Amino acid sequence: MSGALAEIGPYVEAFKRRGPKSEPGWLAARREGAMKRFAELGFPSRRQEAWRFTNLQSLQKASFPPAAEAAAIETAALASWRYPGEAHRLVLINGRFSPDHSAIGVLPKGVYLASTAQTLKERPDLLQSALRETDAIGGQPFVSLNAALFEDGFVLALEPGAALDKPVEIAHFGTGGQRSFHLRNLVLLGAGSRATLIESYAGAGDYWTNAAGVIDLGQGAALTHIKLQDESASAIHLAQNRIELGRDARYESFALTLGAKLSRHDSQARLEGEGAECHLDGAFLLRGQQEATNVTFADHAAPRGTTRELFKGVAEGSAHGAFLGTIAVRPNAQKTDAHMLNKNLLLSPRAAIDTKPELDILADDVKCGHGATVGDLDDEALFYLESRGLPAPEARQMLIAAFAADALDRIENQDLRAFLDVHVQRWLAGRES
């Protein structure tokens, strides 16, 4: 068996073993098309420009068949990653909804929140929005594999004008056993609706999380989206969100990457309506031999759109991080205002961070820019702190904390910012001296 066939073989066989399911015909057909596309594409290689900086060896050298069922865990195992404030909480264990750990509570009128599996039974019309034609004809193999094998995930749908005062918290937890969890998620916000979504990923042991989401914001809708990726040190995490913004819609996101031995987070935003606004911010803090890639693509397809991006990266040990960002402006997207910035710190000689910001501008009346830096801590700032009596390790720690905090300051909500800061401080407390 060739190397390519050996990589995809376990997943093709797992799909065949699924057998007939009590699913709508349209879903079965889409699964078949998606698996066919995955088999055609195979695993991406570093010869492909989009994957040039992502080392997939840890995924290619082992197979991760889909988890058959949820695992039983103690509630205390989730405590470290739980949002401390009030929230509508939905928990998935090993990729399956766990009612024992969830607390969705009473939802306002016009708000629907449920697992993907439950939505398939109650509202299959909603779920059709979570699967797109690109699953079967596009160039994203792991999204196609997800469409073929997903069993659960979450669905959040707000009718026009609906509002959630408390955030929705989606907590994912993996328990190892060299299994994969394919999560298909959907967020639909009707015109003028607003919500806050917190996703956290954590676990223990050896597993692969493969998540794919569709986020559709109607006219004037607003979504704040926070993601904490703190998977097990031996886990793999791949995720892609496709975001579609209508007229005057606003999407604010922040992705914090701390865990997993291999991770990649893709955000693909299409500003389809005039006056849409998109914020794609984040930070990645890496150590040991971690591999992490963050990819953003903001596609301005309508006039007067706004994009703001700030990503901060920190790497120590032999860790490798990468940021690939693209802002595209189509010919009719005049008056676009977009800016992207990536700043990175290398804390050891063996650490590496690759950065590749790009602009693809096909309109002439725009204001766009990008920038990127990679370097060590400021020697003058270190000298200043040490001259004031701070020991060198404490001075370095303070500067690293300030560097990371600058990214978190983009989060307007104080409670959300404090939630992520706790995890940043925990990472800093455990870093190499």
C-alpha positions in Angstrom: 0.0 0.0 0.0 1.4 3.4 -1.0 2.0 6.1 1.6 -1.0 8.1 0.5 -3.3 5.1 0.6 -2.0 4.1 4.0 -2.8 7.6 5.3 -6.4 7.8 4.1 -7.2 4.0 4.3 -8.4 3.9 7.9 -10.8 6.7 7.4 -12.2 5.4 4.1 -12.8 2.0 5.9 -14.4 3.7 8.9 -16.8 5.4 6.5 -17.7 2.1 4.9 -18.3 0.5 8.3 -20.8 3.2 9.3 -23.4 1.3 7.3 -26.9 2.6 6.7 -28.1 5.2 9.2 -31.5 6.6 9.9 -30.6 9.9 8.2 -32.3 11.9 5.4 -31.3 11.0 1.9 -29.8 14.4 1.3 -27.4 13.9 4.2 -26.3 10.4 3.1 -25.6 11.8 -0.4 -23.6 14.7 0.9 -21.6 12.3 3.1 -20.8 10.1 0.1 -19.7 13.1 -2.0 -17.5 14.4 0.8 -15.8 11.1 1.4 -15.1 10.7 -2.3 -13.5 14.2 -2.3 -11.4 13.3 0.7 -10.2 10.2 -1.0 -9.3 12.2 -4.1 -7.4 14.9 -2.2 -5.7 12.7 0.4 -3.6 14.4 3.1 -2.1 17.8 2.1 1.6 18.0 1.8 4.1 20.8 2.5 4.5 21.2 -1.3 1.1 22.9 -1.3 1.5 26.6 -0.5 -1.4 26.7 2.0 0.3 23.9 4.0 3.9 24.8 3.6 4.4 25.7 7.2 2.3 22.9 8.7 4.0 19.7 9.7 1.5 16.9 9.6 3.8 14.0 10.4 2.3 13.2 13.8 -1.1 12.8 12.0 0.3 10.9 9.1 2.3 8.4 11.1 -0.7 7.2 13.1 -4.4 6.4 12.4 -7.2 7.9 14.5 -10.5 6.0 13.8 -13.6 7.8 14.8 -14.7 7.5 18.4 -17.6 5.2 18.8 -19.2 6.8 21.8 -18.8 9.4 24.5 -16.7 8.6 27.6 -17.6 8.9 31.2 -15.6 11.6 33.1 -15.9 13.4 36.4 -17.3 16.9 36.3 -14.1 18.1 38.1 -12.1 17.2 35.0 -13.8 20.1 33.2 -13.4 22.7 36.0 -10.1 24.2 34.8 -11.6 25.2 31.4 -15.1 26.2 32.4 -16.2 29.8 32.0 -16.7 31.1 35.5 -19.7 33.3 34.8 -23.3 32.5 33.9 -23.7 30.8 30.6 -25.8 28.5 28.5 -23.5 25.5 28.6 -23.3 22.6 26.2 -20.6 20.0 26.7 -19.3 17.4 24.3 -17.2 14.5 25.5 -15.2 12.6 22.8 -17.2 14.5 20.2 -20.6 13.5 21.6 -23.2 15.6 23.5 -23.0 14.9 27.3 -26.3 15.9 28.9 -24.9 15.1 32.4 -22.3 17.8 32.1 -24.4 20.4 30.2 -26.6 23.1 31.6 -28.3 24.9 28.7 -31.0 26.4 30.9 -33.9 28.5 29.7 -33.3 30.2 26.4 -34.9 33.5 25.3 -37.6 33.4 22.8 -36.3 32.9 19.3 -33.1 31.1 20.3 -32.3 27.5 19.5 -29.3 25.7 21.0 -28.7 22.0 20.7 -26.3 19.3 19.7 -25.9 18.6 16.0 -27.3 15.1 16.5 -30.4 16.4 18.3 -30.8 19.1 15.6 -30.8 16.4 13.0 -33.9 14.9 14.7 -35.7 18.1 15.6 -34.7 20.6 13.0 -33.0 18.9 10.0 -33.8 22.0 7.9 -31.3 24.0 10.0 -28.6 21.4 9.6 -28.6 21.7 5.8 -26.9 25.1 6.3 -24.0 23.4 8.0 -23.0 21.4 4.9 -21.9 23.2 1.8 -21.2 22.2 -1.8 -17.5 22.9 -1.1 -17.4 19.8 1.2 -17.7 17.7 -1.9 -15.8 19.8 -4.5 -13.5 22.1 -2.5 -9.8 21.8 -1.7 -10.0 21.2 2.1 -9.5 17.5 2.7 -10.1 17.6 6.5 -13.3 19.6 6.0 -14.5 16.9 3.5 -13.5 14.2 5.9 -15.4 16.0 8.7 -18.5 16.2 6.5 -18.3 12.4 5.8 -17.8 11.3 9.4 -19.3 13.8 11.8 -21.7 12.5 14.4 -22.2 15.6 16.5 -21.3 19.2 17.3 -23.5 22.1 18.2 -26.1 24.4 16.5 -26.9 27.9 17.6 -29.7 29.7 15.7 -31.2 33.1 16.6 -34.3 34.4 14.9 -34.2 38.0 13.6 -34.0 40.5 16.5 -33.3 37.8 19.2 -30.6 38.6 21.8 -28.7 36.5 24.3 -27.6 38.4 27.4 -25.6 35.4 28.7 -22.9 33.8 26.6 -23.2 30.4 25.0 -20.4 28.1 26.2 -19.5 25.0 24.2 -16.9 22.9 26.0 -15.2 20.0 24.2 -13.2 17.4 26.1 -11.3 14.4 24.7 -10.1 11.4 26.7 -7.5 9.8 24.4 -7.5 6.2 23.1 -6.1 7.3 19.7 -9.5 8.2 18.4 -10.8 11.1 16.3 -13.7 13.4 16.9 -15.3 15.0 13.9 -17.4 18.0 15.0 -19.8 19.8 12.6 -21.0 23.2 14.1 -23.4 25.8 12.9 -24.1 29.4 14.0 -27.0 31.2 12.4 -27.8 34.8 13.5 -30.8 36.4 11.9 -31.0 40.1 11.1 -30.4 42.3 14.1 -29.7 39.5 16.5 -26.7 39.3 18.8 -24.9 36.6 20.8 -21.6 35.8 22.5 -20.1 32.3 21.9 -17.3 30.7 23.9 -15.6 27.5 22.7 -13.1 25.6 24.7 -11.1 22.5 23.7 -9.3 20.4 26.3 -8.6 16.8 27.2 -6.2 14.2 28.3 -4.3 11.6 26.2 -3.8 10.9 22.5 -6.6 12.0 20.2 -7.5 14.1 17.1 -10.1 16.8 17.1 -11.3 17.8 13.6 -13.9 20.6 13.8 -15.6 22.4 11.0 -18.1 25.3 11.4 -20.3 27.6 9.4 -21.1 31.0 10.9 -23.8 33.0 9.0 -24.6 36.5 10.2 -27.6 38.3 8.8 -28.0 42.0 8.3 -27.0 44.0 11.3 -26.3 40.8 13.4 -23.4 40.8 15.9 -21.4 37.9 17.2 -18.5 37.8 19.7 -16.6 34.6 19.3 -14.0 33.4 21.8 -12.0 30.2 21.3 -9.6 28.6 23.8 -7.6 25.7 22.4 -5.8 24.0 25.3 -5.9 20.4 24.1 -3.8 17.6 25.6 0.0 17.9 25.0 -0.2 14.7 22.8 -3.4 15.7 20.9 -4.0 17.0 17.4 -6.4 19.8 16.8 -7.5 21.0 13.3 -10.4 23.4 12.9 -11.9 25.6 10.2 -14.6 28.2 10.4 -16.3 29.7 7.4 -17.9 33.0 8.3 -20.4 34.9 6.1 -21.3 38.5 7.0 -24.4 40.3 5.7 -24.9 44.0 5.4 -23.7 45.9 8.5 -23.0 42.6 10.3 -20.2 42.5 12.9 -18.0 39.5 13.8 -15.5 39.8 16.6 -13.3 36.8 17.3 -10.3 35.9 19.4 -8.5 32.5 19.2 -6.1 31.6 22.0 -3.8 28.6 21.1 -2.0 26.9 24.0 -2.3 23.2 23.7 -1.9 20.2 21.3 1.3 18.9 19.8 -0.1 19.8 16.4 -2.8 22.4 15.7 -4.2 24.5 13.0 -6.9 27.1 13.1 -8.4 28.4 9.9 -10.8 31.4 9.7 -12.3 32.2 6.3 -14.5 35.2 6.4 -16.5 36.6 3.5 -17.9 40.1 3.9 -20.8 39.8 1.5 -22.9 42.8 2.7 -22.0 46.5 2.5 -20.6 47.9 5.7 -19.8 44.5 7.3 -17.1 44.5 10.0 -14.8 41.6 10.8 -12.2 41.3 13.6 -9.9 38.2 13.5 -7.6 38.4 16.5 -5.7 35.8 18.5 -2.5 34.7 20.2 -0.5 31.4 20.2 1.9 30.5 23.0 4.0 27.4 22.3 6.7 25.4 24.0 8.5 22.1 23.7 8.0 20.7 20.2 4.6 22.1 19.5 3.5 22.9 16.0 0.8 25.5 15.5 -0.5 27.3 12.5 -3.1 30.1 12.4 -4.6 31.0 9.0 -7.0 33.9 8.2 -8.7 34.9 5.0 -10.9 38.0 4.8 -12.7 38.2 1.5 -14.2 41.7 0.9 -16.9 41.2 -1.7 -19.0 44.4 -0.9 -18.2 48.1 -0.4 -17.3 49.8 2.8 -16.2 46.7 4.7 -13.8 46.8 7.6 -11.3 44.2 8.7 -9.0 44.3 11.7 -6.5 41.6 12.5 -3.9 41.3 15.3 -2.1 38.0 16.1 0.6 37.6 18.7 2.9 34.6 18.8 5.3 33.4 21.4 7.6 30.3 21.0 10.2 28.7 23.3 12.0 25.4 23.3 11.9 23.8 19.8 8.3 25.0 19.1 7.2 26.1 15.7 4.4 28.6 15.0 3.1 30.0 11.8 0.7 32.8 10.8 -0.7 33.0 7.3 -3.1 35.9 6.7 -4.7 37.2 3.5 -7.0 40.2 2.9 -8.6 40.1 -0.5 -10.6 43.1 -1.9 -12.7 42.4 -5.0 -13.2 45.0 -7.7 -16.6 46.2 -6.4 -15.5 46.4 -2.8 -14.6 50.1 -2.8 -14.0 52.0 0.4 -12.7 48.9 2.1 -10.7 49.6 5.3 -8.5 46.7 6.3 -5.4 46.2 8.4 -3.5 43.1 9.5 -0.6 42.8 12.0 1.3 39.8 13.3 4.0 40.2 16.1 6.1 37.3 17.4 8.6 36.6 20.2 11.2 33.9 20.0 12.4 32.9 23.5 15.1 30.3 22.5 17.5 29.7 19.7 15.7 26.6 18.5 12.2 28.1 18.4 10.8 29.3 15.0 7.9 31.3 13.8 7.0 31.8 10.1 4.7 34.7 9.1 3.2 35.4 5.8 0.7 38.4 5.6 -0.7 39.1 2.1 -2.9 41.7 0.4 -4.8 40.9 -2.8 -6.4 44.2 -3.8 -8.5 44.6 -7.0 -10.2 47.9 -6.1 -8.6 51.3 -6.2 -10.4 53.3 -3.5 -9.3 51.4 -0.4 -7.2 51.7 2.7 -5.3 48.5 3.4 -2.1 47.6 5.1 -0.2 44.8 6.8 2.8 44.2 9.0 4.8 41.5 10.7 7.7 41.2 13.1 9.7 38.4 14.6 12.3 39.0 17.3 13.5 38.5 20.9 12.6 40.5 24.0 13.7 44.2 24.0 17.1 44.4 25.6 16.6 48.0 26.7 13.3 47.1 28.4 15.0 44.2 30.2 17.9 46.4 31.3 15.5 49.0 32.6 13.5 46.4 34.7 16.7 44.8 36.0 18.1 48.2 36.9 15.0 48.7 39.1 15.9 45.6 41.1 13.9 42.9 39.3 15.8 39.6 38.8 16.3 38.7 35.2 13.8 35.8 35.1 11.1 38.0 36.6 11.9 40.8 34.2 11.6 38.5 31.2 8.3 37.0 32.6 6.9 40.5 33.0 7.7 41.5 29.4 6.3 38.3 27.9 3.1 38.8 29.9 2.8 42.4 28.7 3.4 41.2 25.1 0.5 38.7 25.3 -1.8 41.0 27.2 -1.6 43.5 24.3 -3.5 41.0 22.2 -6.1 40.3 24.9 -6.8 44.0 25.2 -8.6 43.7 21.9 -11.4 41.9 23.7 -13.9 44.5 24.8 -15.8 42.4 27.3 -13.9 42.4 30.6 -15.2 39.0 31.8 -14.1 37.3 28.5 -10.7 38.9 28.7 -10.2 37.8 32.3 -11.3 34.2 31.3 -8.5 33.9 28.7 -6.0 35.8 30.8 -6.2 33.1 33.5 -5.0 30.6 30.9 -2.3 32.8 29.6 -1.0 33.3 33.2 -1.0 29.6 33.7 1.0 29.1 30.6 3.5 31.7 31.7 3.8 30.1 35.1 4.9 26.9 33.5 7.3 28.2 30.9 11.0 27.4 30.9 13.2 29.7 33.0 
